[in-house]
Amino acid sequence: MKTKLNELLEFPCSFTYKIMGEAKPELVDEVVGVVQKHAPGDYTPTIKPSSKGNYHSISITINATHIDQVETLYKELGDIDIVRMVL
């Protein structure tokens, strides 16, 4: 049984993205910049380094207003060159 994301969410709602990318200083700024374009707000992402320090995991929560916003952010966050995965 396939369930679509929009069937599981009731908008508006809090929605957390987890972004894994290379441990470069610009990673957080690029992630927040993309999020600001689609969900303006004041964000304080949580950053956790990998065990070897090569990657960072960033968690950022937005107030999602519709499914198109959620899906667009998945795509645009994934399009950042130094991002390896978006959950």
C-alpha positions as CSV (number, residue, x, y, z in Angstrom):
1,M,0.0,0.0,0.0
2,K,1.4,3.4,-1.1
3,T,0.5,6.4,1.0
4,K,1.2,9.9,-0.3
5,L,2.8,12.4,2.0
6,N,0.0,14.9,1.5
7,E,-2.4,12.2,2.9
8,L,-0.4,12.0,6.1
9,L,0.0,15.7,6.8
10,E,-2.6,18.2,7.8
11,F,-1.5,21.8,6.9
12,P,-0.3,24.0,8.3
13,C,2.1,21.9,10.3
14,S,5.7,21.7,11.6
15,F,7.9,19.8,9.2
16,T,11.5,18.8,9.9
17,Y,14.1,18.3,7.1
18,K,17.3,16.4,7.8
19,I,20.1,17.3,5.4
20,M,23.4,15.5,5.2
21,G,26.2,17.2,3.4
22,E,29.9,17.8,3.2
23,A,31.4,19.5,6.3
24,K,32.0,22.8,4.6
25,P,31.5,26.2,6.3
26,E,28.9,27.3,3.6
27,L,26.6,24.3,4.1
28,V,24.4,25.8,6.8
29,D,24.2,29.2,5.0
30,E,23.1,27.5,1.7
31,V,20.5,25.3,3.4
32,V,19.0,28.2,5.3
33,G,19.1,30.4,2.2
34,V,17.0,27.8,0.2
35,V,14.6,27.4,3.1
36,Q,14.2,31.2,3.5
37,K,13.1,31.4,-0.2
38,H,10.1,29.1,0.4
39,A,9.4,29.5,4.1
40,P,10.6,32.9,5.4
41,G,11.4,32.8,9.1
42,D,14.1,32.9,11.8
43,Y,15.8,29.5,11.8
44,T,18.3,27.9,14.2
45,P,19.3,24.6,12.6
46,T,20.8,21.8,14.6
47,I,24.2,20.7,13.3
48,K,25.8,17.3,14.1
49,P,29.2,16.3,12.7
50,S,29.8,12.7,11.5
51,S,32.1,10.5,13.5
52,K,35.1,11.2,11.2
53,G,34.1,14.9,10.7
54,N,33.7,14.6,6.9
55,Y,30.0,15.3,6.9
56,H,27.4,17.4,8.8
57,S,23.8,16.5,9.5
58,I,21.5,19.6,9.7
59,S,18.0,19.4,11.1
60,I,15.8,22.4,10.3
61,T,12.0,22.7,11.1
62,I,9.7,24.9,9.1
63,N,6.0,25.7,9.4
64,A,4.7,24.1,6.2
65,T,1.6,25.6,4.6
66,H,1.1,23.2,1.7
67,I,2.4,20.0,0.1
68,D,4.0,21.9,-2.9
69,Q,6.2,23.8,-0.5
70,V,7.4,20.6,1.2
71,E,8.1,18.9,-2.1
72,T,9.9,22.0,-3.6
73,L,12.1,22.2,-0.6
74,Y,13.1,18.5,-0.9
75,K,14.1,19.1,-4.5
76,E,16.0,22.4,-4.0
77,L,17.8,21.2,-0.9
78,G,18.9,18.1,-2.8
79,D,20.2,20.3,-5.7
80,I,22.8,22.0,-3.4
81,D,26.2,20.8,-4.7
82,I,27.6,19.8,-1.3
83,V,24.4,18.1,-0.1
84,R,24.4,14.3,-0.3
85,M,21.0,13.4,1.1
86,V,17.7,15.0,2.3
87,L,15.3,13.2,4.6
